[in-house]
Amino acid sequence: MKNSDYQFNNNAMKMILLDAWILSLIIFSSNLKGQDSYSSVHTIDIGDNVKKMQKIYLSQFADSISYISLEFSQEFPVGVIRSLSFFDNYILVNDFKSCLLYDREGHFIRNIGKNGRGPGEYQFLTCSRLYKDKIYVQSVFDLFEYEIDGTFIGKTKNRFMFNNNTYQYSRNWININDSLIFSHMPNPTGNIPYKALLSGNEGKIFKTYKNYILFFRGKPISITDDNAHIYQFKQMIFFKEYYNDTLYCLDSQFNLLPKYVFKLGKYKEPLSNREKSIAEMGKSEANYIFIPEIFQNDNYLFIKCKYGNHFPAKRLTPETVKLPTGNISTKWYNTKFVLGVYNKHTKQISFCEPTSTDNALFTSGIYNDIDAGPRFFPDIQVNDSTLVMMIKPSDLIKHTESDDFKNILPSNNSNKKKLEDLANKIKDLDNPVLMFVRLKK
């Protein structure tokens, strides 16, 4: 990738871009040969089933579980993980301020780039991706590219800002191949014309995807509007916006086709609510249910649902949280997310029943009867058969000390002992632990 100062203004370069586009289409299309048809659209009724809850056990879905504790580096401690990316034997972690590379055993390899304003240096990190032997990092609107050994390749200034408009930008994206990126476009003003773009690495737009959900917002905001879930499954790109009720996929011609539609019924937020101020939205949004992320394998969809005021389980005792202002806040909920499990064959959906407990890792998600570990609630789709959950070390330590853990008799008691040994080795302020779950075929 060349520096952003390089201008593509000659016919030869235009032909190169056109050839790259054609080649990308051929490669992407060839990947789809033999895949199931994605022309059919399935409707999943969430609204009529939100209270259809039961204990759902991990052994029904999983072949194995493994845990990786990301090695702690005093120079580069990991705080809140903004994004995780996997390729080959590497794990790439973005925690807003640093981009860190690990091997698949969790051993720290190197920091990629660094904070600053010099060549190869970035500021606030938004998104980062591993693609083959390259690392792509977004800082605000700019795109940085590095070799896997950390060598800086180049920077494309304002790669993720379009039409020179700071309200037309991308925060979530995925590499389709060496020359194409599919990216989500938030709608902070209410009238952004597109919901997604297909563009070359240098920012040239090849295809736009129309936004049909338009409204009037007096003052632009970009909080939940920035959120979209983009991932790959069966060599297909899947795309779900926070406010949209549809899970889309890209076909061989790069058309964005609806695959699953989620009926929320009375729990669907009215469009007029998005025209309100941030404070007003915050008060009313909790009355509705949202679906921010969806994961899948051949047999199931795992649907992350934000229940808000409809979440049925509270803590047994309140947790006090000290705010940056110095004030103390009382926290009664460990989470307000519920995991839905949809069977692709029977077309039935059930929700994992939450538990009222002070144990953050035993509140919501699939009951772990394999090693008595955390209830599983996926955060990342690694590949077609592996999902990952990110765990705070302090929460894992508390879990293994709890009665929730001690009273479970798992299918393999030696696995339970291994998890307990891991919890005894880590400290509260260590880096996050990654829980890998390999799904049955």
PLY file of the C-alpha trace (Angstrom):
ply
format ascii 1.0
element vertex 441
property float x
property float y
property float z
element edge 440
property int vertex1
property int vertex2
end_header
0.00 0.00 0.00
1.37 3.41 -0.98
1.39 6.62 1.02
-1.81 8.66 0.88
0.04 11.52 -0.81
0.33 9.38 -3.93
-2.49 10.38 -6.30
-4.14 7.93 -8.66
-4.77 10.25 -11.58
-3.51 8.49 -14.67
-5.06 5.99 -17.03
-2.53 3.27 -16.30
-3.39 3.26 -12.63
-7.10 3.22 -13.46
-6.56 0.11 -15.56
-4.67 -1.53 -12.71
-7.53 -0.83 -10.34
-10.04 -2.17 -12.84
-7.98 -5.34 -13.31
-7.75 -5.74 -9.53
-11.53 -5.40 -9.27
-12.10 -8.05 -11.95
-9.56 -10.41 -10.38
-11.13 -9.91 -6.95
-14.54 -10.79 -8.37
-13.18 -13.97 -9.96
-11.43 -15.04 -6.75
-14.40 -14.28 -4.53
-16.82 -16.03 -6.90
-14.63 -19.14 -7.08
-14.70 -19.38 -3.28
-18.47 -19.77 -3.42
-18.56 -22.80 -5.70
-20.28 -25.69 -4.00
-21.81 -23.47 -1.32
-25.48 -23.68 -0.39
-27.84 -21.29 -2.11
-28.31 -18.04 -0.24
-31.37 -16.95 -2.17
-33.85 -18.02 0.52
-34.74 -15.73 3.42
-35.64 -17.17 6.83
-37.75 -15.32 9.40
-37.03 -15.83 13.10
-39.68 -14.69 15.57
-37.85 -13.14 18.50
-40.75 -11.13 19.90
-43.02 -14.12 20.54
-40.23 -16.16 22.11
-38.33 -13.72 24.35
-39.67 -15.48 27.45
-39.10 -18.98 26.08
-36.11 -19.68 28.31
-34.46 -22.88 29.44
-31.16 -24.33 30.59
-29.12 -25.06 27.49
-25.92 -27.07 27.95
-22.62 -26.65 26.15
-22.05 -30.38 25.60
-24.92 -30.27 23.11
-22.86 -28.06 20.80
-19.17 -28.37 21.65
-16.46 -30.93 20.98
-13.84 -29.27 23.17
-12.92 -26.20 25.22
-9.52 -24.61 25.64
-8.29 -21.50 27.43
-5.48 -19.14 26.48
-4.18 -16.58 28.92
-2.62 -13.75 26.93
0.91 -13.28 28.21
1.29 -10.16 30.34
3.82 -7.54 29.26
4.59 -4.75 31.72
5.19 -2.40 28.80
2.00 -3.37 26.95
-0.73 -4.43 29.40
-4.07 -5.16 27.74
-7.07 -3.28 29.08
-10.43 -3.53 27.35
-10.14 -5.43 24.06
-11.64 -3.41 21.20
-11.15 -6.10 18.56
-9.62 -9.54 18.08
-8.41 -10.97 14.80
-7.08 -14.44 14.00
-5.03 -15.81 11.13
-2.90 -18.93 10.91
-0.88 -19.09 14.16
-1.44 -15.49 15.18
-3.80 -13.51 17.40
-4.04 -9.74 16.96
-5.36 -7.70 19.90
-6.48 -4.07 19.70
-7.13 -2.36 23.05
-7.75 1.16 21.66
-4.18 2.36 22.33
-1.98 -0.54 21.17
-2.03 -3.24 18.52
-0.43 -6.39 19.94
0.53 -9.64 18.24
0.47 -13.02 20.03
0.90 -16.60 18.91
-1.92 -19.13 19.29
-0.55 -20.19 22.69
-0.95 -16.63 23.95
2.76 -15.78 23.98
3.48 -12.12 23.33
5.37 -11.56 20.06
5.50 -7.81 19.47
3.77 -4.46 19.46
2.67 -3.38 15.99
3.40 0.32 15.40
3.05 2.71 18.31
1.26 5.83 19.47
2.59 9.08 18.05
2.58 11.31 15.01
5.65 10.01 13.17
5.87 7.57 10.22
4.06 4.36 11.08
2.68 5.83 14.29
-1.02 6.05 15.05
-3.25 7.70 17.63
-6.61 6.33 18.76
-7.17 2.81 17.37
-10.56 1.90 15.97
-10.22 -1.45 14.25
-7.42 -3.86 13.31
-7.31 -6.95 11.12
-4.97 -9.79 10.29
-5.17 -10.78 6.66
-2.70 -13.41 5.48
0.79 -12.01 6.22
-0.33 -8.39 6.58
-1.73 -6.33 9.45
-4.22 -3.53 8.78
-4.89 -0.95 11.48
-7.44 1.86 11.49
-6.71 5.02 13.48
-9.67 7.43 13.34
-10.08 7.74 9.53
-6.58 6.57 8.49
-5.46 3.08 7.46
-1.99 1.76 8.37
-0.47 -1.37 6.87
2.35 -3.46 8.41
4.19 -6.67 7.70
3.69 -9.45 10.21
7.16 -8.67 11.60
6.01 -5.13 12.41
7.64 -3.41 9.45
5.64 -0.33 8.44
4.46 -0.53 4.81
2.38 2.61 4.38
-0.48 4.84 5.45
-3.59 5.88 3.57
-4.86 9.14 4.99
-8.65 9.41 5.43
-9.12 5.91 3.98
-12.27 5.45 6.06
-13.79 8.89 5.47
-15.84 9.27 2.30
-16.84 12.28 0.18
-14.68 14.45 2.48
-17.54 14.28 4.98
-16.70 13.50 8.62
-20.20 12.02 9.04
-19.64 9.51 6.22
-17.11 7.05 7.63
-16.46 3.45 8.59
-15.62 1.93 11.97
-16.16 -1.78 11.22
-14.79 -3.57 8.16
-13.30 -6.80 6.87
-10.75 -7.68 4.19
-12.39 -9.67 1.42
-9.06 -10.30 -0.32
-5.76 -8.51 -0.98
-7.41 -5.58 -2.71
-10.99 -5.25 -1.44
-12.52 -4.16 1.87
-16.19 -4.42 2.84
-17.11 -1.78 5.42
-20.12 -0.63 7.39
-21.27 3.00 7.25
-22.92 4.30 10.43
-25.82 6.73 10.26
-24.99 9.48 12.80
-27.11 12.13 11.03
-30.08 9.94 10.13
-29.74 10.57 6.40
-26.49 8.86 5.37
-27.32 7.37 1.93
-25.40 4.08 2.29
-25.19 1.40 4.96
-22.10 -0.29 3.53
-19.38 0.08 0.90
-17.11 -2.15 -1.13
-13.84 -0.36 -1.82
-10.22 -0.89 -2.76
-7.39 -0.61 -0.29
-6.67 2.94 -1.42
-10.28 4.01 -0.84
-11.70 3.85 -4.38
-15.39 2.91 -4.06
-16.49 0.03 -6.30
-19.97 -0.64 -4.93
-22.41 1.04 -2.54
-25.27 -0.49 -0.56
-28.26 1.76 -0.09
-29.50 2.68 3.37
-33.30 2.41 3.51
-33.65 3.38 7.18
-33.63 7.18 7.08
-34.83 9.71 9.67
-34.12 13.22 10.86
-31.66 13.79 13.68
-31.11 17.42 14.61
-27.66 16.83 16.10
-25.45 14.02 14.72
-24.39 11.38 17.24
-22.22 8.30 16.77
-22.47 5.83 19.60
-24.54 2.74 18.87
-24.76 3.86 15.23
-21.11 2.86 14.90
-21.87 -0.75 15.74
-22.12 -3.50 13.14
-21.16 -7.15 13.17
-19.17 -8.32 10.15
-17.65 -11.80 9.97
-16.88 -14.67 7.64
-18.61 -18.05 7.60
-18.31 -20.67 4.85
-16.19 -18.19 2.88
-19.16 -15.82 2.90
-19.22 -12.35 4.45
-22.13 -11.81 6.88
-23.29 -8.38 7.97
-25.65 -7.24 10.75
-26.24 -3.64 11.80
-27.23 -2.82 15.38
-30.51 -1.17 14.40
-31.38 -3.37 11.42
-33.54 -6.47 11.83
-31.76 -8.40 9.04
-28.61 -10.53 8.76
-27.20 -10.13 5.24
-24.58 -12.00 3.23
-22.57 -11.11 0.14
-23.17 -13.26 -2.93
-20.70 -14.01 -5.72
-21.57 -10.75 -7.48
-21.08 -8.73 -4.29
-24.81 -8.20 -3.85
-25.88 -7.83 -0.24
-28.72 -10.30 0.22
-30.98 -10.81 3.26
-30.50 -14.24 4.81
-32.30 -14.03 8.18
-34.95 -11.53 9.30
-35.62 -11.14 13.03
-39.15 -10.19 14.10
-39.04 -8.23 17.35
-42.73 -7.31 17.45
-43.57 -4.98 20.34
-39.92 -5.08 21.44
-38.70 -3.29 18.31
-37.61 0.29 18.88
-39.66 2.81 16.84
-37.61 4.78 14.34
-38.75 8.05 15.92
-36.76 7.17 19.04
-33.52 7.57 17.10
-34.36 11.21 16.42
-34.04 12.04 20.11
-31.04 13.36 22.00
-28.50 10.98 23.53
-29.99 11.44 27.00
-33.53 10.79 25.78
-32.46 7.78 23.73
-30.67 6.31 26.74
-33.81 6.50 28.87
-36.15 4.88 26.35
-33.79 2.44 24.60
-33.84 0.07 27.58
-37.53 -0.60 26.86
-36.66 -2.43 23.65
-34.63 -5.46 22.55
-31.69 -5.23 20.17
-29.58 -7.82 18.34
-26.01 -6.54 18.01
-24.23 -9.78 17.05
-24.95 -13.18 15.53
-22.62 -16.20 15.34
-23.18 -19.51 13.58
-22.10 -22.96 12.54
-23.73 -25.45 10.16
-26.53 -26.25 12.59
-27.19 -23.20 14.78
-27.34 -19.45 15.02
-26.16 -17.99 18.34
-28.00 -14.69 18.70
-26.80 -12.04 21.15
-29.82 -10.11 22.40
-29.70 -6.95 24.49
-32.77 -7.26 26.75
-32.55 -3.93 28.60
-35.35 -3.62 31.15
-36.67 -7.04 30.11
-33.63 -8.86 31.49
-34.99 -11.21 34.19
-32.02 -11.73 36.56
-30.44 -9.33 39.07
-27.44 -9.62 41.35
-28.17 -10.97 44.82
-26.21 -8.11 46.36
-25.39 -4.77 44.71
-21.90 -4.06 43.45
-20.45 -0.62 44.11
-18.50 0.94 41.25
-16.33 4.02 41.59
-16.86 6.39 38.65
-14.09 8.56 37.12
-15.74 11.55 38.82
-15.14 9.95 42.20
-18.84 9.25 42.76
-20.06 5.77 43.70
-22.56 3.95 41.51
-24.64 0.95 42.56
-24.71 -1.89 40.04
-27.53 -4.44 40.22
-26.90 -6.27 36.93
-23.86 -8.23 35.77
-25.19 -8.05 32.23
-28.43 -7.48 30.34
-27.59 -9.73 27.40
-29.35 -13.02 26.71
-28.16 -15.64 24.22
-30.68 -17.09 21.80
-30.02 -20.42 20.08
-31.75 -21.03 16.75
-31.78 -24.49 15.21
-31.38 -24.12 11.43
-33.01 -27.51 10.79
-36.03 -27.42 13.09
-36.46 -23.61 12.77
-36.95 -23.40 16.54
-35.44 -20.83 18.89
-34.83 -20.93 22.64
-33.08 -18.53 25.00
-30.52 -19.44 27.64
-32.17 -18.80 30.99
-30.22 -16.20 33.03
-29.45 -16.75 36.71
-29.69 -14.29 39.60
-26.19 -14.43 41.04
-23.26 -12.21 41.99
-21.04 -14.34 39.76
-20.56 -12.42 36.50
-19.56 -15.59 34.62
-22.60 -17.57 35.72
-25.33 -15.05 34.89
-26.03 -15.55 31.20
-25.12 -17.80 28.30
-24.90 -21.55 27.69
-24.40 -23.66 30.83
-20.93 -25.18 30.85
-21.31 -28.82 31.79
-17.99 -29.76 30.15
-15.52 -28.31 32.66
-17.78 -26.30 35.03
-16.23 -23.15 33.65
-17.93 -19.89 32.66
-21.30 -19.99 30.99
-20.43 -19.53 27.35
-21.39 -16.31 25.59
-19.44 -15.87 22.32
-17.65 -12.64 21.45
-15.77 -13.59 18.27
-16.25 -16.03 15.39
-12.77 -17.41 14.64
-13.71 -19.79 11.83
-16.58 -22.04 10.74
-16.34 -24.21 13.86
-14.71 -22.11 16.59
-16.08 -19.32 18.77
-14.25 -17.31 21.42
-15.34 -15.63 24.63
-13.18 -12.96 26.32
-12.87 -13.29 30.11
-11.57 -10.86 32.72
-9.03 -12.67 34.94
-10.66 -11.32 38.10
-14.01 -12.78 37.02
-12.47 -16.19 36.28
-10.79 -16.26 39.70
-14.08 -15.40 41.41
-15.90 -18.03 39.38
-13.59 -20.88 40.41
-13.95 -19.80 44.03
-17.77 -19.74 43.84
-20.32 -22.38 44.77
-21.55 -22.19 41.17
-18.26 -23.77 40.11
-17.80 -26.10 43.06
-21.30 -27.60 42.85
-21.13 -28.54 39.16
-20.12 -32.08 38.28
-18.81 -31.76 34.69
-18.53 -34.49 32.08
-14.76 -34.54 32.64
-13.51 -33.70 36.12
-9.87 -33.46 34.97
-10.86 -30.53 32.73
-12.38 -28.83 35.74
-9.11 -29.30 37.62
-7.12 -27.78 34.72
-9.36 -24.72 34.75
-8.93 -24.36 38.50
-5.15 -24.60 38.10
-5.24 -21.85 35.46
-7.27 -19.58 37.75
-4.73 -20.14 40.54
-1.88 -18.99 38.27
-3.36 -15.73 37.02
-3.81 -12.42 38.84
-6.69 -9.95 38.84
-4.88 -7.40 36.67
-3.43 -9.86 34.15
-4.41 -9.79 30.50
-7.78 -11.26 29.45
-8.24 -15.01 29.08
-9.65 -16.33 25.81
-12.07 -19.26 25.97
-12.07 -21.22 22.70
-15.07 -23.46 22.02
-14.91 -25.84 19.08
-18.39 -26.66 17.82
-19.61 -30.05 16.67
-20.21 -30.53 12.96
0 1
1 2
2 3
3 4
4 5
5 6
6 7
7 8
8 9
9 10
10 11
11 12
12 13
13 14
14 15
15 16
16 17
17 18
18 19
19 20
20 21
21 22
22 23
23 24
24 25
25 26
26 27
27 28
28 29
29 30
30 31
31 32
32 33
33 34
34 35
35 36
36 37
37 38
38 39
39 40
40 41
41 42
42 43
43 44
44 45
45 46
46 47
47 48
48 49
49 50
50 51
51 52
52 53
53 54
54 55
55 56
56 57
57 58
58 59
59 60
60 61
61 62
62 63
63 64
64 65
65 66
66 67
67 68
68 69
69 70
70 71
71 72
72 73
73 74
74 75
75 76
76 77
77 78
78 79
79 80
80 81
81 82
82 83
83 84
84 85
85 86
86 87
87 88
88 89
89 90
90 91
91 92
92 93
93 94
94 95
95 96
96 97
97 98
98 99
99 100
100 101
101 102
102 103
103 104
104 105
105 106
106 107
107 108
108 109
109 110
110 111
111 112
112 113
113 114
114 115
115 116
116 117
117 118
118 119
119 120
120 121
121 122
122 123
123 124
124 125
125 126
126 127
127 128
128 129
129 130
130 131
131 132
132 133
133 134
134 135
135 136
136 137
137 138
138 139
139 140
140 141
141 142
142 143
143 144
144 145
145 146
146 147
147 148
148 149
149 150
150 151
151 152
152 153
153 154
154 155
155 156
156 157
157 158
158 159
159 160
160 161
161 162
162 163
163 164
164 165
165 166
166 167
167 168
168 169
169 170
170 171
171 172
172 173
173 174
174 175
175 176
176 177
177 178
178 179
179 180
180 181
181 182
182 183
183 184
184 185
185 186
186 187
187 188
188 189
189 190
190 191
191 192
192 193
193 194
194 195
195 196
196 197
197 198
198 199
199 200
200 201
201 202
202 203
203 204
204 205
205 206
206 207
207 208
208 209
209 210
210 211
211 212
212 213
213 214
214 215
215 216
216 217
217 218
218 219
219 220
220 221
221 222
222 223
223 224
224 225
225 226
226 227
227 228
228 229
229 230
230 231
231 232
232 233
233 234
234 235
235 236
236 237
237 238
238 239
239 240
240 241
241 242
242 243
243 244
244 245
245 246
246 247
247 248
248 249
249 250
250 251
251 252
252 253
253 254
254 255
255 256
256 257
257 258
258 259
259 260
260 261
261 262
262 263
263 264
264 265
265 266
266 267
267 268
268 269
269 270
270 271
271 272
272 273
273 274
274 275
275 276
276 277
277 278
278 279
279 280
280 281
281 282
282 283
283 284
284 285
285 286
286 287
287 288
288 289
289 290
290 291
291 292
292 293
293 294
294 295
295 296
296 297
297 298
298 299
299 300
300 301
301 302
302 303
303 304
304 305
305 306
306 307
307 308
308 309
309 310
310 311
311 312
312 313
313 314
314 315
315 316
316 317
317 318
318 319
319 320
320 321
321 322
322 323
323 324
324 325
325 326
326 327
327 328
328 329
329 330
330 331
331 332
332 333
333 334
334 335
335 336
336 337
337 338
338 339
339 340
340 341
341 342
342 343
343 344
344 345
345 346
346 347
347 348
348 349
349 350
350 351
351 352
352 353
353 354
354 355
355 356
356 357
357 358
358 359
359 360
360 361
361 362
362 363
363 364
364 365
365 366
366 367
367 368
368 369
369 370
370 371
371 372
372 373
373 374
374 375
375 376
376 377
377 378
378 379
379 380
380 381
381 382
382 383
383 384
384 385
385 386
386 387
387 388
388 389
389 390
390 391
391 392
392 393
393 394
394 395
395 396
396 397
397 398
398 399
399 400
400 401
401 402
402 403
403 404
404 405
405 406
406 407
407 408
408 409
409 410
410 411
411 412
412 413
413 414
414 415
415 416
416 417
417 418
418 419
419 420
420 421
421 422
422 423
423 424
424 425
425 426
426 427
427 428
428 429
429 430
430 431
431 432
432 433
433 434
434 435
435 436
436 437
437 438
438 439
439 440
